[in-house]
């Protein structure tokens, strides 16, 4: 997934967010992890499904609905 840090990184929590409905649908289809391409820096990050389940948290983010957030410290930097 491609994300802009300005738009999808919640500084309040230091975490990347993903729509909970989308995450749930992907999980039901066999999601094993998420690779994130951060457009502003050009960095690529990865987080496993287990890491999301262990460390993610859900918060209501109006007007976008429920989001699952995973702290930046849980994402592995794959490269630039």
C-alpha positions as CSV (number, residue, x, y, z in Angstrom):
1,X,0.0,0.0,0.0
2,X,1.2,3.5,-0.7
3,X,0.8,6.1,2.0
4,X,1.7,9.7,2.7
5,X,3.0,10.2,6.2
6,X,1.2,13.6,6.3
7,X,-2.1,11.9,5.7
8,X,-1.9,8.4,7.3
9,X,0.5,8.7,10.2
10,X,-1.2,9.7,13.4
11,X,1.4,11.8,15.3
12,X,-0.6,11.7,18.5
13,X,0.1,7.9,18.7
14,X,3.2,7.7,16.6
15,X,1.3,5.1,14.5
16,X,0.3,4.2,11.0
17,X,-3.5,3.8,10.4
18,X,-5.5,1.5,8.2
19,X,-9.3,1.3,7.8
20,X,-10.5,-1.5,10.1
21,X,-13.1,-2.8,7.6
22,X,-10.4,-3.1,4.9
23,X,-8.0,-4.8,7.4
24,X,-10.7,-7.3,8.4
25,X,-11.5,-8.1,4.8
26,X,-7.8,-8.6,3.9
27,X,-7.3,-10.8,7.0
28,X,-10.2,-13.0,6.0
29,X,-8.5,-13.4,2.6
30,X,-5.3,-14.6,4.1
31,X,-3.3,-11.5,4.9
32,X,0.1,-12.3,6.4
33,X,1.4,-8.8,6.7
34,X,1.4,-5.3,5.2
35,X,4.1,-3.7,3.1
36,X,3.9,0.1,3.2
37,X,5.6,2.4,0.7
38,X,5.9,5.8,2.3
39,X,5.6,8.3,-0.5
40,X,7.2,11.3,1.3
41,X,10.4,9.6,2.3
42,X,10.6,6.8,-0.2
43,X,11.0,4.3,2.6
44,X,9.4,0.8,2.6
45,X,8.2,-0.8,5.8
46,X,6.7,-4.2,6.7
47,X,4.6,-5.4,9.6
48,X,3.4,-9.0,10.1
49,X,-0.2,-9.9,10.8
50,X,0.9,-11.3,14.2
51,X,2.5,-8.0,15.0
52,X,-0.6,-6.1,14.1
53,X,-2.8,-8.3,16.3
54,X,-0.3,-8.1,19.2
55,X,0.4,-4.4,19.0
56,X,-2.3,-2.7,17.0
57,X,-5.2,-0.8,18.6
58,X,-8.5,0.4,17.2
59,X,-9.7,4.0,17.5
60,X,-12.6,5.9,15.9
61,X,-11.2,8.5,13.6
62,X,-14.0,10.7,12.3
63,X,-15.0,11.1,9.6
64,X,-13.2,8.0,8.4
65,X,-14.6,5.5,10.9
66,X,-12.7,2.9,12.9
67,X,-9.0,2.6,12.1
68,X,-6.5,0.1,13.3
69,X,-3.2,1.7,14.3
70,X,0.2,0.2,14.7
71,X,3.0,2.1,16.3
72,X,6.0,3.0,14.1
73,X,8.3,1.0,16.3
74,X,6.6,-2.2,15.2
75,X,7.3,-1.6,11.5
76,X,10.5,-3.1,10.0
77,X,12.3,-0.8,7.6
78,X,13.0,-2.7,4.5
79,X,14.8,0.0,2.5
80,X,14.8,3.3,0.8
